[in-house]
Amino acid sequence: MNFPAPAATANDILVALASLLRSRGWTLATAESCTGGQIAAACTELAGSSDWFERGFVTYSNAAKTELLGVDAALIEAQGAVSEPVARAMAAGAAERARTATALSVTGIAGPTGGTATKPVGTVWFGWRLPDGSLHSETRLFDGDRATVRAAATRHALAGLAGLLTRIPAG
């Protein structure tokens, strides 16, 4: 399956991702913090998304991350909500709680406030859980205002999952 070029829109990526998930019989759950449900909303904009999209968790507060996704409060306290371990735990928790093959998570600082010297505005951590149970993560620093950071994070979360899933052989 060919995925759109790097300059593709979030919708282009979603169409290709939906086709891949549907063809493999996999379902997706999302765990979102700074994107506030934008990824789940984008997924459900596609007709037929109920074939492959199970549910989305909007876990903006630390308490929500703990209560809904099972992220250890001590982990959040030690690492901060915007961190690799928390992004990974969010993805794992979403897949486990939704009983899905795949999950993605996003936690970051969209701004305009909340940044620090070590985690400036635009810092976003991503987590992806694949059908084999493996977890992948990465961080990005996006430029722009709040809306721009959130849109870029939405697109990157979807593109990252699509890229990882294409590496899994069919069958």
Helices and strands as residue ranges (DSSP letters): H 10-24, E 28-32, H 38-45, G 49-51, E 53-58, H 62-69, H 73-79, H 84-98, E 102-108, E 123-129, E 135-141, H 146-166
